Amino acid sequence: MVRAWDAAELVRRHEELLFRRAYPKDEGEAQAADAELVMLGQVVAERRLAGEDLTELEEAEVCGIAGSGMTAVFSYGVARHLAGTHGRAVSIAWDAYESQEPLGRLLPDLLPLSDEDAQVEAHVPYADWVHAAAGRRPELDWLLGAIARRYSSPREQAVRYDALQLPLHWEFGQSTATRTLMRLPCRQFFAHDGALLTRREVSLDEIPDLPLLPVKRVSRECGRTVLALARDTSAARYRELHGFTWGDASHVYSIDAGRGLRFFLSGVGPKWRLPLRAYHALSLWKNGVPLGYFEGLSLFERMEAGFNLYYTFRAGETAYLYAKILQAMRQLLGVTCFAVDPYQLGHENDEGLKSGAWWFYRKLGFRPASAEMAAMAVKEERRLASQPGARTPASTLKKLVQAPMVYEFPGTGGGAWDGFRLRNIGMRTAQRGGLALPPALAAAKSAAEESRYLETMRQDAEFRKRVLKLGRF
């Protein structure tokens, strides 16, 4: 039957199987889902090899199926990873490179004689220059190597490569980097032989009273493997995350969140850190299947929370998953206040609006960080309570998502961070070169782990007061 399905039917079955693999009734169902997914990937490859047009499988919502491929512009760090890990399966997509002028500006630095063409010719064959220089090597390998040799600073290397906006094609084949086959080894499955947990069974307020989550720092080798898997699973979905691209393999922590959930927490090394906020990322796994990722940007006790759950798994135990993420962040980093940016909620983000992100956070206990939006939210909740079956109009939702939302654990915060925007600090201090860190904080910023920076920061009440004042509307 699979061999006769059209692209939409293949996608539908693929997503059903992936969900069953992450949320199986028993180990047998998980193994059966894996076996059918392997077969599905092989069928896709056979049909493409036979000349069938399956470009629908490259759409952002479904990309990453074994046997298919994708074309995208990736950053320097991810391009290096893909080229180094997947070799000739990743190549420069010259046919998708519409404007090669950025390459023309870079090539004279890498191949001085190419300036003979660049300075006087109207239509320079930049691709031919790269092909000639690469010889038998993959062109992407040559280009990345030439940039690394020409520029000593990793940041300058990244700037030079990123300016190219170079499209790459990744031919997946039956790679374990695909959504179809990506798995993290797990010793035992968590069987969902009963109903899935609902939001009503989850309370963020109870987190401070819960037992600590089991946490273990993994070896550097394991850290490298985990970060490589996270880069792959993100790239195969047209995504990148700073914490995966430049993650510090020496400081990766495995967190057992229960019910088959495992998180891996990582920071970034000193040279890739942000000037003011501490940065941490989580890759999220369920029974060995990647579910999504979380990005935390922290100041003092406040964390800006970026959560992305892949489409396939949004009918799962999302509220439980999110509660465990917040529990892990509180336990490991000491944060007690979580802020969600308007974009995450749906502001200028159709996906966020359609997914009902605002209501997801609201029903978990988040509140709008704006008195006007808070009053509007209460009014809308009363209207919905009086009209069973009613839905929030799009016009109302578009207004509600304009303000950040905040959650504070009971007995903490008191709304101190309401009306705070980090960008305000940068703009208000731009003319005097930015905001200087106190000496103790500057030293802690370059420590092995940024958790120390956060601990030191929370001890400086005067600097906190200054940051709050500069960051408020």
SEVEX-326122 format. One record per residue (C-alpha): residue in one letter; chain; x, y, z. Coordinates in Angstrom, 2 decimals, padded with zeros to 5 digits. Each point is the difference from the previous one (the first is absolute). Layout:
<sites>
SITE | A | A | X | Y | Z
...
</sites>
This chain:
<sites>
SITE | M | A | 000.00 | 000.00 | 000.00
SITE | V | A | 002.79 | 002.45 | 000.93
SITE | R | A | 001.49 | -000.29 | -003.49
SITE | A | A | -003.19 | 001.39 | -001.53
SITE | W | A | -000.59 | 002.89 | 002.40
SITE | D | A | 000.39 | 003.58 | -001.17
SITE | A | A | 002.30 | 002.43 | 001.84
SITE | A | A | -002.73 | 001.22 | 002.37
SITE | E | A | -000.87 | -003.57 | 001.01
SITE | L | A | 003.66 | -000.86 | 000.53
SITE | V | A | 000.41 | 003.02 | 002.26
SITE | R | A | -003.15 | -000.80 | 001.97
SITE | R | A | 001.12 | -003.58 | 000.65
SITE | H | A | 003.54 | 001.12 | 000.84
SITE | E | A | -001.27 | 002.39 | 002.69
SITE | E | A | -002.36 | -002.61 | 001.46
SITE | L | A | 002.84 | -002.49 | 000.29
SITE | L | A | 002.39 | 002.53 | 001.56
SITE | F | A | -002.59 | 000.93 | 002.62
SITE | R | A | -000.62 | -003.68 | 000.80
SITE | R | A | 003.76 | -000.53 | 000.28
SITE | A | A | 000.30 | 002.81 | 002.55
SITE | Y | A | -003.22 | -000.88 | 001.88
SITE | P | A | -000.32 | -003.81 | -000.42
SITE | K | A | -002.52 | -002.15 | 001.84
SITE | D | A | 002.76 | -002.55 | 000.48
SITE | E | A | 003.48 | -000.86 | -001.27
SITE | G | A | -001.46 | -002.13 | -002.78
SITE | E | A | -001.86 | 002.95 | -001.45
SITE | A | A | 003.20 | 002.07 | 000.08
SITE | Q | A | 001.92 | -002.69 | -001.85
SITE | A | A | -002.77 | -000.42 | -002.58
SITE | A | A | -000.06 | 003.76 | -000.61
SITE | D | A | 003.77 | 000.01 | -000.52
SITE | A | A | -000.21 | -002.85 | -002.50
SITE | E | A | -002.70 | 001.70 | -002.05
SITE | L | A | 001.86 | 003.31 | 000.07
SITE | V | A | 003.10 | -001.70 | -001.43
SITE | M | A | -002.13 | -001.46 | -002.80
SITE | L | A | -001.67 | 003.35 | -000.68
SITE | G | A | 003.38 | 001.71 | -000.39
SITE | Q | A | 001.14 | -002.65 | -002.45
SITE | V | A | -003.18 | 000.41 | -002.06
SITE | V | A | 000.53 | 003.77 | -000.20
SITE | A | A | 003.56 | -000.53 | -001.24
SITE | E | A | -001.12 | -002.55 | -002.61
SITE | R | A | -002.73 | 002.25 | -001.35
SITE | R | A | 002.31 | 003.01 | -000.26
SITE | L | A | 002.63 | -002.14 | -001.73
SITE | A | A | -002.67 | -001.02 | -002.49
SITE | G | A | -000.51 | 003.67 | -000.85
SITE | E | A | -003.14 | 000.75 | 002.01
SITE | D | A | -000.40 | 003.61 | 001.16
SITE | L | A | -000.25 | -000.09 | 003.81
SITE | T | A | 001.08 | 003.58 | 000.65
SITE | E | A | -002.99 | 000.36 | 002.36
SITE | L | A | 002.11 | -001.92 | 002.49
SITE | E | A | 002.38 | 002.98 | 000.20
SITE | E | A | -002.62 | 002.35 | 001.45
SITE | A | A | 000.98 | 001.45 | 003.38
SITE | E | A | -002.81 | -001.74 | 001.90
SITE | V | A | 001.00 | -003.49 | -001.17
SITE | C | A | 003.65 | 000.19 | -001.10
SITE | G | A | 002.41 | -002.61 | 001.30
SITE | I | A | -001.52 | -003.25 | -001.27
SITE | A | A | 002.53 | -002.70 | -000.88
SITE | G | A | 000.52 | -000.47 | -003.73
SITE | S | A | -000.75 | 003.65 | -000.76
SITE | G | A | 002.18 | 003.12 | 000.18
SITE | M | A | -000.03 | 003.72 | 000.66
SITE | T | A | 001.57 | 003.24 | -001.17
SITE | A | A | 000.64 | 002.83 | 002.47
SITE | V | A | 002.40 | 002.76 | 001.04
SITE | F | A | 001.82 | -000.99 | 003.18
SITE | S | A | 002.35 | 001.97 | 002.23
SITE | Y | A | 003.75 | -000.60 | 000.04
SITE | G | A | -000.09 | -002.19 | 003.09
SITE | V | A | -002.74 | -002.26 | -001.33
SITE | A | A | 001.54 | -000.14 | -003.49
SITE | R | A | 003.29 | -001.17 | 001.54
SITE | H | A | -001.85 | -002.63 | 002.01
SITE | L | A | -001.98 | -001.30 | -002.97
SITE | A | A | 003.04 | -000.13 | -002.27
SITE | G | A | 002.11 | -001.72 | 002.63
SITE | T | A | -002.67 | -002.48 | 001.06
SITE | H | A | -001.85 | -000.80 | -003.22
SITE | G | A | 002.72 | 000.51 | -002.61
SITE | R | A | -001.12 | -000.11 | -003.63
SITE | A | A | -003.66 | -000.27 | 000.99
SITE | V | A | 000.22 | 003.79 | 000.52
SITE | S | A | 000.96 | 002.19 | -002.96
SITE | I | A | -000.25 | 003.57 | -001.27
SITE | A | A | -003.34 | 000.44 | -001.77
SITE | W | A | 001.25 | 002.16 | -002.86
SITE | D | A | -003.34 | -000.13 | -001.83
SITE | A | A | -001.68 | 001.62 | 003.02
SITE | Y | A | 002.67 | 002.71 | 000.43
SITE | E | A | -001.75 | 002.90 | -001.71
SITE | S | A | 002.41 | 002.83 | 000.84
SITE | Q | A | 003.65 | -001.01 | 000.15
SITE | E | A | 001.32 | 003.54 | 000.57
SITE | P | A | 000.89 | -000.67 | 003.68
SITE | L | A | 002.18 | -002.90 | -001.17
SITE | G | A | 001.59 | 002.31 | -002.56
SITE | R | A | 000.98 | 002.41 | 002.78
SITE | L | A | 001.58 | -002.77 | 002.07
SITE | L | A | 001.84 | -002.04 | -002.64
SITE | P | A | 002.85 | 002.49 | -000.64
SITE | D | A | 001.01 | -000.48 | 003.66
SITE | L | A | 000.09 | -003.75 | -000.47
SITE | L | A | 001.19 | -000.17 | -003.63
SITE | P | A | 001.89 | 003.20 | -000.85
SITE | L | A | 000.05 | -000.66 | -003.77
SITE | S | A | -003.79 | -000.12 | -000.07
SITE | D | A | 000.22 | 003.80 | 000.30
SITE | E | A | 001.09 | -000.01 | -003.66
SITE | D | A | -003.59 | -000.96 | -000.77
SITE | A | A | -001.77 | 001.79 | 002.81
SITE | Q | A | 001.37 | 003.48 | -000.76
SITE | V | A | -000.67 | 000.10 | -003.74
SITE | E | A | -002.51 | -002.67 | -001.08
SITE | A | A | -003.78 | 000.46 | 000.03
SITE | H | A | -000.93 | -003.65 | 000.52
SITE | V | A | 002.61 | -001.78 | 002.07
SITE | P | A | -000.41 | -003.82 | 000.30
SITE | Y | A | 000.52 | -000.12 | 003.76
SITE | A | A | -001.13 | -003.63 | 000.20
SITE | D | A | 002.67 | -000.96 | -002.53
SITE | W | A | 002.69 | 001.67 | 002.12
SITE | V | A | -001.11 | -001.97 | 003.06
SITE | H | A | -000.18 | -003.22 | -002.00
SITE | A | A | 003.51 | 000.51 | -001.39
SITE | A | A | 001.45 | 000.77 | 003.43
SITE | A | A | -001.73 | -002.99 | 001.64
SITE | G | A | 001.27 | -002.53 | -002.53
SITE | R | A | -001.15 | -003.41 | 001.17
SITE | R | A | -001.01 | 001.24 | 003.43
SITE | P | A | -003.64 | 000.90 | 000.70
SITE | E | A | -000.42 | 003.70 | -000.79
SITE | L | A | -001.53 | 000.74 | 003.40
SITE | D | A | 002.98 | -001.60 | 001.75
SITE | W | A | 002.41 | 002.14 | -002.00
SITE | L | A | -001.94 | 003.21 | 000.67
SITE | L | A | -000.28 | -000.60 | 003.74
SITE | G | A | 003.69 | -000.91 | 000.19
SITE | A | A | 001.08 | 003.03 | -002.02
SITE | I | A | -001.96 | 002.33 | 002.27
SITE | A | A | 001.49 | -001.62 | 003.11
SITE | R | A | 003.54 | 000.38 | -001.39
SITE | R | A | -000.50 | 003.61 | -001.11
SITE | Y | A | -001.60 | 001.35 | 003.18
SITE | S | A | 001.38 | -000.96 | 003.40
SITE | S | A | -002.95 | 001.14 | 002.13
SITE | P | A | -002.93 | -002.46 | 000.18
SITE | R | A | -002.39 | 002.93 | 000.22
SITE | E | A | 001.41 | 001.57 | -003.16
SITE | Q | A | -000.16 | -003.36 | -001.74
SITE | A | A | -003.68 | -000.20 | 000.93
SITE | V | A | -000.69 | 003.56 | -001.18
SITE | R | A | 001.71 | -000.58 | -003.35
SITE | Y | A | -001.79 | -003.28 | -000.68
SITE | D | A | -003.41 | 001.19 | 001.20
SITE | A | A | 000.18 | 003.02 | -002.31
SITE | L | A | 000.05 | -002.39 | -002.98
SITE | Q | A | -003.56 | -001.21 | 000.72
SITE | L | A | 001.07 | -003.20 | -001.70
SITE | P | A | -002.75 | -002.59 | -000.60
SITE | L | A | 000.95 | -003.59 | 000.78
SITE | H | A | -001.73 | -003.17 | -001.10
SITE | W | A | -000.14 | -002.91 | 002.43
SITE | E | A | -000.90 | -003.36 | -001.51
SITE | F | A | -001.22 | -002.02 | 002.98
SITE | G | A | 000.05 | -003.55 | -001.29
SITE | Q | A | -000.56 | -002.33 | 002.96
SITE | S | A | 002.01 | 002.15 | 002.40
SITE | T | A | -000.75 | -000.26 | 003.70
SITE | A | A | 000.01 | 003.81 | 000.00
SITE | T | A | -003.49 | -000.02 | -001.54
SITE | R | A | -003.20 | 000.46 | 001.94
SITE | T | A | -000.92 | -003.51 | -001.09
SITE | L | A | 003.00 | -001.73 | 001.55
SITE | M | A | 001.51 | 002.35 | 002.60
SITE | R | A | 000.12 | -001.85 | 003.34
SITE | L | A | 001.78 | 000.40 | 003.28
SITE | P | A | 000.81 | -003.40 | 001.56
SITE | C | A | -002.25 | -000.62 | 003.00
SITE | R | A | 000.19 | -002.90 | 002.41
SITE | Q | A | -003.74 | -000.38 | 000.38
SITE | F | A | -003.18 | 001.44 | -001.46
SITE | F | A | -002.66 | 001.81 | 001.94
SITE | A | A | -003.25 | -001.67 | -001.03
SITE | H | A | -003.13 | 002.14 | -000.24
SITE | D | A | -002.50 | -002.73 | 000.78
SITE | G | A | -002.45 | 002.57 | 001.35
SITE | A | A | -001.23 | 003.45 | -000.94
SITE | L | A | 002.58 | 002.73 | -000.64
SITE | L | A | 000.43 | 002.65 | 002.70
SITE | T | A | -002.03 | 003.14 | -000.65
SITE | R | A | 000.67 | 003.60 | 000.91
SITE | R | A | -002.48 | -000.24 | 002.88
SITE | E | A | 002.26 | -002.58 | 001.64
SITE | V | A | 003.00 | 002.35 | -000.05
SITE | S | A | 000.70 | 002.86 | 002.42
SITE | L | A | 003.03 | 002.26 | -000.33
SITE | D | A | -000.61 | 001.30 | 003.53
SITE | E | A | 000.78 | -003.44 | 001.43
SITE | I | A | 003.49 | -000.15 | -001.57
SITE | P | A | 001.90 | 001.42 | 003.05
SITE | D | A | -001.36 | -002.84 | 002.15
SITE | L | A | 000.87 | -002.83 | -002.43
SITE | P | A | 002.97 | -002.37 | 000.52
SITE | L | A | 003.15 | 001.03 | -001.86
SITE | L | A | 000.41 | -001.35 | -003.51
SITE | P | A | 002.87 | -002.50 | -000.46
SITE | V | A | 002.88 | 001.86 | -001.72
SITE | K | A | 003.36 | -001.26 | -001.23
SITE | R | A | 002.83 | 001.78 | -001.76
SITE | V | A | 000.98 | -002.03 | -003.07
SITE | S | A | 003.49 | -000.54 | -001.41
SITE | R | A | 001.40 | 002.39 | -002.59
SITE | E | A | -000.30 | -002.70 | -002.65
SITE | C | A | -003.65 | -000.57 | 000.86
SITE | G | A | -000.53 | 003.77 | 000.03
SITE | R | A | 001.39 | 000.29 | -003.53
SITE | T | A | -002.30 | -002.81 | -001.17
SITE | V | A | -003.08 | 001.54 | 001.60
SITE | L | A | 000.69 | 003.45 | -001.47
SITE | A | A | 000.64 | -001.52 | -003.44
SITE | L | A | -003.36 | -001.79 | 000.18
SITE | A | A | -001.68 | 003.24 | 001.03
SITE | R | A | 001.56 | 001.86 | -002.94
SITE | D | A | -001.13 | -002.71 | -002.39
SITE | T | A | -003.56 | -000.21 | 001.26
SITE | S | A | -000.35 | 003.78 | -000.17
SITE | A | A | 001.60 | 000.41 | -003.43
SITE | A | A | -002.19 | -002.73 | -001.49
SITE | R | A | -002.97 | 002.21 | 000.96
SITE | Y | A | 001.46 | 003.26 | -001.42
SITE | R | A | 000.91 | 001.11 | 003.51
SITE | E | A | 003.12 | 001.05 | 001.86
SITE | L | A | 000.64 | 000.83 | 003.63
SITE | H | A | 002.97 | 002.00 | 001.29
SITE | G | A | 000.45 | -002.39 | 002.92
SITE | F | A | 000.20 | -003.05 | -002.24
SITE | T | A | 002.21 | 001.60 | -002.66
SITE | W | A | 002.53 | 001.28 | 002.54
SITE | G | A | -000.82 | -002.22 | 002.96
SITE | D | A | 002.71 | -000.79 | 002.54
SITE | A | A | 000.46 | -003.79 | -000.08
SITE | S | A | 001.99 | 000.10 | 003.25
SITE | H | A | -003.02 | 001.06 | 002.03
SITE | V | A | -003.06 | -001.98 | -001.08
SITE | Y | A | -002.46 | -001.36 | 002.55
SITE | S | A | -002.44 | -002.90 | -000.39
SITE | I | A | -003.31 | 000.54 | 001.81
SITE | D | A | -002.51 | -002.79 | 000.61
SITE | A | A | -003.39 | 001.73 | -000.06
SITE | G | A | -002.13 | -003.14 | 000.38
SITE | R | A | -002.55 | -001.69 | -002.28
SITE | G | A | 002.65 | -000.75 | -002.62
SITE | L | A | 001.23 | 003.61 | -000.18
SITE | R | A | 003.70 | 000.85 | -000.04
SITE | F | A | 001.45 | 003.50 | -000.39
SITE | F | A | 003.56 | 001.02 | -000.76
SITE | L | A | 001.01 | 003.41 | 001.34
SITE | S | A | 002.92 | 001.82 | -001.59
SITE | G | A | 001.53 | 003.45 | 000.12
SITE | V | A | 002.40 | 001.63 | -002.44
SITE | G | A | 003.72 | 000.63 | 000.32
SITE | P | A | 001.30 | 003.46 | 001.02
SITE | K | A | 000.73 | 001.24 | -003.53
SITE | W | A | -003.60 | -000.61 | -001.13
SITE | R | A | -001.78 | 001.42 | 003.04
SITE | L | A | -002.37 | 002.95 | -000.03
SITE | P | A | 001.27 | 003.27 | 001.51
SITE | L | A | -002.53 | 000.19 | 002.84
SITE | R | A | -002.35 | -003.00 | 000.21
SITE | A | A | 000.99 | -003.55 | 000.88
SITE | Y | A | -000.89 | -002.52 | -002.71
SITE | H | A | -001.18 | -003.60 | 000.39
SITE | A | A | -001.69 | -002.46 | -002.31
SITE | L | A | -001.86 | -003.27 | 000.49
SITE | S | A | -000.54 | -002.75 | -002.54
SITE | L | A | -003.17 | -001.93 | 000.84
SITE | W | A | -000.40 | -003.75 | -000.53
SITE | K | A | -002.88 | -002.40 | 000.61
SITE | N | A | 000.71 | -003.75 | -000.08
SITE | G | A | 003.04 | 000.86 | -002.11
SITE | V | A | -001.89 | 002.18 | -002.50
SITE | P | A | 000.85 | 003.72 | -000.31
SITE | L | A | -003.04 | 002.09 | 000.97
SITE | G | A | 001.34 | 003.55 | -000.26
SITE | Y | A | 002.23 | 002.44 | 001.83
SITE | F | A | 000.02 | 002.73 | 002.62
SITE | E | A | 002.16 | 003.14 | 000.14
SITE | G | A | 000.50 | 001.94 | 003.22
SITE | L | A | 001.49 | 003.51 | 000.15
SITE | S | A | 000.52 | 001.03 | 003.61
SITE | L | A | 000.60 | 003.11 | 002.08
SITE | F | A | 000.02 | -000.31 | 003.79
SITE | E | A | -003.08 | -002.13 | 000.84
SITE | R | A | -001.78 | 000.70 | -003.31
SITE | M | A | 000.14 | -002.24 | -003.07
SITE | E | A | -001.32 | 000.77 | -003.46
SITE | A | A | -001.47 | -003.33 | -001.01
SITE | G | A | -000.02 | -001.18 | -003.62
SITE | F | A | -001.84 | -003.30 | -000.48
SITE | N | A | -000.43 | -001.88 | -003.27
SITE | L | A | -001.87 | -003.29 | -000.10
SITE | Y | A | 000.11 | -001.64 | -003.43
SITE | Y | A | -003.35 | -000.20 | -001.82
SITE | T | A | -000.23 | -003.78 | 000.23
SITE | F | A | -000.19 | -000.09 | 003.78
SITE | R | A | -002.35 | 002.86 | 000.88
SITE | A | A | -002.80 | -002.42 | 000.88
SITE | G | A | 002.21 | -001.61 | 002.65
SITE | E | A | 000.64 | 000.90 | 003.63
SITE | T | A | 001.07 | 003.55 | -000.76
SITE | A | A | -000.95 | 001.56 | 003.33
SITE | Y | A | 001.88 | -002.68 | 001.96
SITE | L | A | 003.02 | 000.44 | -002.27
SITE | Y | A | 000.01 | 003.76 | 000.50
SITE | A | A | -000.38 | -000.30 | 003.76
SITE | K | A | 003.02 | -002.30 | 000.13
SITE | I | A | 002.03 | 002.49 | -002.05
SITE | L | A | -000.77 | 002.76 | 002.50
SITE | Q | A | 000.80 | -002.33 | 002.88
SITE | A | A | 003.38 | -000.79 | -001.55
SITE | M | A | 000.80 | 003.69 | -000.57
SITE | R | A | -000.91 | 000.88 | 003.57
SITE | Q | A | 002.00 | -002.90 | 001.43
SITE | L | A | 003.16 | 000.45 | -002.07
SITE | L | A | 000.13 | 003.75 | -000.60
SITE | G | A | -001.98 | 001.48 | 002.90
SITE | V | A | -002.42 | 001.99 | -002.18
SITE | T | A | -003.48 | 000.67 | 001.42
SITE | C | A | -001.54 | 002.37 | -002.57
SITE | F | A | -000.72 | -001.06 | -003.60
SITE | A | A | -000.88 | 002.44 | -002.78
SITE | V | A | -001.39 | -000.92 | -003.42
SITE | D | A | 000.65 | 002.39 | -002.89
SITE | P | A | -003.00 | 001.25 | -002.05
SITE | Y | A | 001.33 | -001.76 | -003.12
SITE | Q | A | -000.21 | -003.35 | 001.79
SITE | L | A | -003.61 | 000.78 | 000.83
SITE | G | A | -000.96 | 000.84 | -003.59
SITE | H | A | 000.91 | 003.65 | -000.53
SITE | E | A | 000.99 | 000.23 | -003.68
SITE | N | A | 000.15 | -003.81 | 000.13
SITE | D | A | -002.89 | -001.82 | -001.71
SITE | E | A | 001.16 | -003.38 | 001.27
SITE | G | A | -000.16 | 001.23 | 003.59
SITE | L | A | -003.49 | 001.43 | -000.52
SITE | K | A | -001.34 | -003.16 | -001.64
SITE | S | A | 001.46 | -002.27 | 002.67
SITE | G | A | -001.74 | 001.92 | 002.79
SITE | A | A | 003.31 | 000.70 | 001.77
SITE | W | A | -001.42 | 002.90 | 002.02
SITE | W | A | -002.68 | -002.19 | 001.55
SITE | F | A | 002.48 | -002.80 | 000.66
SITE | Y | A | 002.07 | 002.31 | 002.19
SITE | R | A | -002.99 | 001.71 | 001.52
SITE | K | A | -001.58 | -003.27 | 001.16
SITE | L | A | 003.31 | -001.02 | 001.56
SITE | G | A | -000.03 | 003.13 | 002.15
SITE | F | A | 001.89 | 002.62 | -002.03
SITE | R | A | -001.32 | 003.56 | 000.06
SITE | P | A | 000.38 | 002.90 | -002.43
SITE | A | A | 002.80 | 002.35 | 001.10
SITE | S | A | -002.25 | 002.96 | -000.81
SITE | A | A | -002.86 | 001.35 | 002.06
SITE | E | A | -002.03 | 000.71 | -003.14
SITE | M | A | 000.45 | -003.51 | -001.39
SITE | A | A | -000.61 | -001.56 | 003.42
SITE | A | A | -003.36 | 001.77 | 000.21
SITE | M | A | -000.84 | -001.08 | -003.55
SITE | A | A | 000.90 | -003.62 | 000.86
SITE | V | A | -002.32 | -000.03 | 003.04
SITE | K | A | -002.82 | 001.48 | -002.07
SITE | E | A | 000.46 | -002.62 | -002.72
SITE | E | A | 000.11 | -002.84 | 002.54
SITE | R | A | -003.30 | 001.18 | 001.51
SITE | R | A | -001.59 | 000.19 | -003.44
SITE | L | A | 001.11 | -003.53 | -000.88
SITE | A | A | -001.25 | -001.33 | 003.35
SITE | S | A | -003.45 | 001.46 | -000.67
SITE | Q | A | -000.15 | -001.31 | -003.58
SITE | P | A | 000.85 | -003.73 | -000.08
SITE | G | A | 001.54 | -000.97 | -003.31
SITE | A | A | 001.04 | 003.56 | -000.89
SITE | R | A | 003.51 | 000.70 | -001.29
SITE | T | A | 002.25 | 003.03 | 000.27
SITE | P | A | -000.30 | 002.12 | -003.18
SITE | A | A | 003.21 | 000.42 | -001.98
SITE | S | A | -000.23 | 003.78 | 000.45
SITE | T | A | 000.03 | -000.38 | 003.81
SITE | L | A | 002.79 | -002.55 | -000.06
SITE | K | A | 002.17 | 002.27 | -002.15
SITE | K | A | -000.31 | 002.68 | 002.67
SITE | L | A | 000.74 | -002.36 | 002.90
SITE | V | A | 003.21 | -001.31 | -001.54
SITE | Q | A | 001.55 | 003.46 | -000.24
SITE | A | A | 001.19 | -000.13 | 003.62
SITE | P | A | 002.46 | -002.50 | 001.53
SITE | M | A | -001.35 | -002.55 | 002.47
SITE | V | A | 001.60 | -000.75 | 003.36
SITE | Y | A | -000.11 | -002.81 | 002.54
SITE | E | A | 001.52 | 000.27 | 003.48
SITE | F | A | 000.16 | -002.82 | 002.52
SITE | P | A | -002.12 | 000.67 | 003.09
SITE | G | A | 001.59 | 002.42 | 002.44
SITE | T | A | 002.56 | 001.37 | -002.48
SITE | G | A | 000.32 | 003.04 | -002.21
SITE | G | A | -003.07 | 002.05 | 000.70
SITE | G | A | -000.08 | 001.28 | -003.58
SITE | A | A | 003.43 | 001.65 | 000.18
SITE | W | A | 000.74 | -000.91 | -003.62
SITE | D | A | -003.32 | 001.10 | -001.50
SITE | G | A | 000.56 | 002.56 | -002.73
SITE | F | A | 003.65 | -001.01 | -000.43
SITE | R | A | 001.67 | -000.26 | -003.42
SITE | L | A | 003.69 | -000.77 | -000.31
SITE | R | A | 000.23 | 001.98 | -003.25
SITE | N | A | -000.78 | 003.17 | 001.97
SITE | I | A | 003.30 | -000.39 | 001.88
SITE | G | A | 002.03 | -000.17 | -003.20
SITE | M | A | -001.72 | 002.99 | -001.56
SITE | R | A | 000.20 | 002.15 | 003.12
SITE | T | A | 003.71 | -000.69 | 000.44
SITE | A | A | 000.96 | -000.08 | -003.69
SITE | Q | A | 001.61 | 003.47 | -000.03
SITE | R | A | 002.34 | -000.89 | 002.85
SITE | G | A | 001.04 | -003.40 | -001.31
SITE | G | A | -002.52 | -002.23 | 001.77
SITE | L | A | -000.41 | -001.22 | 003.56
SITE | A | A | 003.23 | -000.97 | 001.76
SITE | L | A | -000.09 | -003.01 | 002.31
SITE | P | A | 001.34 | 000.41 | 003.55
SITE | P | A | 003.46 | -001.66 | 000.33
SITE | A | A | -001.31 | -003.06 | 001.87
SITE | L | A | -002.62 | -000.60 | -002.65
SITE | A | A | 002.44 | 000.54 | -002.85
SITE | A | A | 002.24 | -002.69 | 001.49
SITE | A | A | -002.91 | -002.38 | 000.53
SITE | K | A | -001.20 | 000.54 | -003.57
SITE | S | A | 003.08 | -001.82 | -001.30
SITE | A | A | -000.18 | -002.84 | 002.54
SITE | A | A | -000.24 | -003.59 | -001.19
SITE | E | A | -003.79 | 000.06 | 000.43
SITE | E | A | -002.38 | 002.97 | -000.11
SITE | S | A | -001.96 | -001.37 | 002.95
SITE | R | A | 002.74 | 001.57 | 002.14
SITE | Y | A | -000.63 | 003.32 | -001.74
SITE | L | A | -003.68 | -000.18 | 000.93
SITE | E | A | 000.81 | -000.85 | 003.62
SITE | T | A | 002.38 | 002.96 | 000.23
SITE | M | A | -002.50 | 002.28 | -001.71
SITE | R | A | -002.76 | -000.80 | 002.50
SITE | Q | A | 002.28 | 001.15 | 002.82
SITE | D | A | 000.34 | 003.51 | -001.48
SITE | A | A | -003.13 | 001.88 | 001.05
SITE | E | A | 001.28 | 003.37 | -001.25
SITE | F | A | 000.72 | -001.27 | -003.50
SITE | R | A | -003.42 | -001.69 | -000.10
SITE | K | A | -001.65 | 003.30 | 000.90
SITE | R | A | 001.91 | 001.76 | -002.77
SITE | V | A | -000.86 | -002.65 | -002.61
SITE | L | A | -003.70 | 000.12 | 000.92
SITE | K | A | -000.08 | 003.79 | -000.27
SITE | L | A | 001.72 | 000.05 | -003.40
SITE | G | A | -002.15 | -002.81 | -001.40
SITE | R | A | -003.46 | 001.23 | 000.91
SITE | F | A | -002.29 | 001.62 | -002.56
</sites>
